[in-house]
Amino acid sequence: MEVLGLFFSGMFFVYVGLAIFIWVWWKSCSWLFIWFVEVSERYFKKNSWQEKLFLGTFVGLGGLASIYLFIYIFLMIAKDINS
């Protein structure tokens, strides 16, 4: 029974930490992704391959890179705290 209690309390803290991470990430990076979408709407025809390439490159890969950057920053902060 103690194992289940530890498991569920651990999962609760993991989800709370993930929610905080996503909130901070979105508040920090949303302006950039919204700007990329506005640029694509201004300069490319809707549903053209140029627009899809632009959005896939800058919004898709940029979003993935920003998530990895935030994880890297978190790990470096955690590493400094333990030292």
C-alpha positions, 0 to 999 in steps of 0.5 A: 500500500505504501508503494501505491501511495508513493507512486501516486504522490510522485505522479502528482508532483511530476504532473504539477512540475510539467504543468509549470514547465509548459506554462513558463515555456508558453509565456516565454516563447509564444510571442515568437511563434505567433509572430512567425504565423503572422509573417507566414500569413502576410507573405505566403498564400494560404496552404501553399508549400512555401507556407507549409515549409516556413511554418514547419521549419520555424514554428515546428523545429523552433518550438522543438528547439525551444523546449530542448533549450528550456530542458537544458537550462533546467538541467544546468540550474539543477546541476549548479544547485547540487554542486 
